[in-house]
Amino acid sequence: MTILTHVCTPFEGQKPGTSGLRKKTKVFMQPGYVECFVQSIFNAIGGVEGKTLVVGGDGRYFNAEAIQTILRMASANGASQIIVGRDGLLSTPAASNLIRKRKADGGLILSASHNPGGIDADFGLKYNISNGGPAPESVTDAIFEQTQSLSSYKTLDSDDIDLGTVADLALGDMRVEIVDPVSDYAELMQELFDFSAIRGLINGGFTLRFDAMHAVTGPYAKTILEGMLGAPVGTVLNGVPSVDFGKGHPDPNPIWAKPLVDMVMAEDGPDFAAASDGDGDRNMILGRGIYVTPSDSLAILAANAHLAPGYSDGLAGVARSMPTSRACDRVAEAMGIACYETPTGWKFFGNLLDAGRATLCGEESAGTGSDHVREKDGLWAVLLWLNILAVRKIGVQEILRDHWQTYGRNYYSRHDYEAIATGPAQDLMQNLSDRLADLPGKAAGSLVVEDADQFTYHDPVDGSVSHNQGLRITFAGGGRAVLRLSGTGTEGATLRIYLELYEPPSGKLDMEPQEALWGISQATRMLCQLTERTGRTEPDVVT
């Protein structure tokens, strides 16, 4: 096998976002595009000679071809070993676990997470460091610098290798270890949760459904829920991974998982239902007749995690992304533990987890996790919920109501305005940012602004500072709005507006969330001049 060096010209726009590089699939399919980005990663981390890397993805369109490219390039660049999931499949949390368990130097994960898949849809690639977590900004900045000046890449003149069977193979001088994508992850889950108690719950007539959304968690959920925990065959819906996710949108929310929501809202619906996304790192939790917001889920998991064996010694602290509701802050205060507020992006939790300052972390965008890996983990959240239900022996609705009666309720919703022209979206944010200092004391609709700022994060572990992480507006009376431009889309700009209203335990705990948040929504739209600047009158997605 011959090592080939190809001269190349840099591609514009290969700047990793909060979750790596995401573009339309056809962009990644351009000749040399994957090669230039992968070589830039290798160069930015000081080369891969003698290193061990984990490689895998969510099985979306073009995953298989891109993985073969990465394997050839890793061999040509001198890597010692690649650990890759059978058929190229690895959920993002499972890849993080493998990096940590096998003490690999890092990993390349191929996914665009909850974005649609297919030749006309989305694709993504990100680098995770040796702790199993997403590369921090210092590394992604170095990768971007390499993409702007790259002049050549190395690859191996070889055929594709068969990834369909667990095996040890050679590719040039590099070892390729093809592993079962589920087994190591399932073993970790057994260590964290009381599988005997969960089996007893299920055997006692408790009913559940898990929608894998034709994505990577199908094999994981079938092995763990139907196999190890004894849930009936058919508990896992849409469990076979598909390159286009069954032509669906693998985002676990009430909009894109509507059939599951309709099922659990019916009088004869299951006691519990959940879904996960394209690469397995997000989750949606439902009980019969009720949807659990990701913010409430984080708070409830924090308050009850001690009921699972892996967390029986208590939590060192909790952390949430800034747009996530402040429900978990009240739990942390009651427990006497620290609560950290970070920018959006799981990479910002890494230092807190590594330093032992936080045990549980969560984001409002359906991401929850703990220090067991360095990624959010959808199936982990489902299993922790099942463990809690097995111990407390009450339903999801009862757990929610008990929580609100103890801590109060943070009404919460996210309004997404998708595919806005980038210029107007950026102008809206800049105009509002320029006026923040003048907003306190001003009326907006029926509300009065109490405080307004641009969020800046000071990492308490390494002292790094991250600026411009979202606009925050606090209203008198316990309301809050956050505005951000999302970094996970591939077309135009997505404006996310997060709305929150706190009601104390003695307050109104049974309002419909959109009704409770209507005044905050109207005030925020007025303050940012939404319709005037974007032409939008209603959000595309409400969660």
Secondary structure, 3 states (H helix, E strand, C coil): CEEEEEECCCCCCCCCECCEEEEEHHHHCCCCHHHHHHHHHHHHCCCCCCCEEEEEECCCCCHHHHHHHHHHHHHHCCCCEEEEEEEEECCHHHHHHHHHHCCCCEEEEECCCCCCCCCCCEEEEEEECCCCCECCHHHHHHHHHHHHHCCEEEEEECCCCCCCCCEEEEECCEEEEEECCCHHHHHHHHHHCCHHHHHHHHHCCCCEEEECCCCCHHHHHHHHHHHHCCCCCCCEECCCCCCCHHHCCCCCCCCCCHHHHHHHHCCCCCCEEEEECCCCCCEEEEECCEEECHHHHHHHHHHHHHHCHHHCCCCCEEEEECCCCCHHHHHHHHHCCEEEEECCCHHHHHHHHHCCCCCEEEECCCEEEECCCCCCCHHHHHHHHHHHHHHHCCCHHHHHHHHHHHHCEEEEEEEEEEEECHHHHHHHHHHHHHHHHHCCCCEECCEEEEEEEECCEECCCCCCEECCCCEEEEECCCEEEEEEECCCCCCCEEEEEEEEEEECCCCCCCCCHHHHCHHHHHHHHHHHCHHHHHCCCCCCEEC
